[in-house]
Amino acid sequence: MKNIISLIFIGLLAVSSHVMAQAINETPEAASATPTASAARAEMTEAEVRKVDGAAGKITLKHGEIKNLGMPPMTMVFQVKDPAFLAQVKAGDRVHFTADKIKGAYTVLSIEVIQ
Ligand SMILES: [Cu+2]
């Protein structure tokens, strides 16, 4: 009798943890609250170009909040995915860009001047 009660208890535990796992998976907040979003999910962020350093392959941006990186507005230096980006912009331009952390370095994945 004791064994049967134990089995029922274990069975209930298994069922309830399965239901809880499902509930967690189906919570919309849990699905979108991954700060390590892939590049494909990166949202456009607005910024002002402060400096373009073609030799170093870097760009300094005064950027707004970068949601996919969980980063507040600030001025900082980025690597660029494609050196050609640096020829498309100049200091003072207002731009839209996407960025992600690649091999530990914040990197601009796309950039376009706001006309
Ligand atoms: Cu930043």
Residues whose N, C-alpha, C, O or C-beta is under 5 A from the ligand:
A	BS01	CU	M71 P72 M74 M76
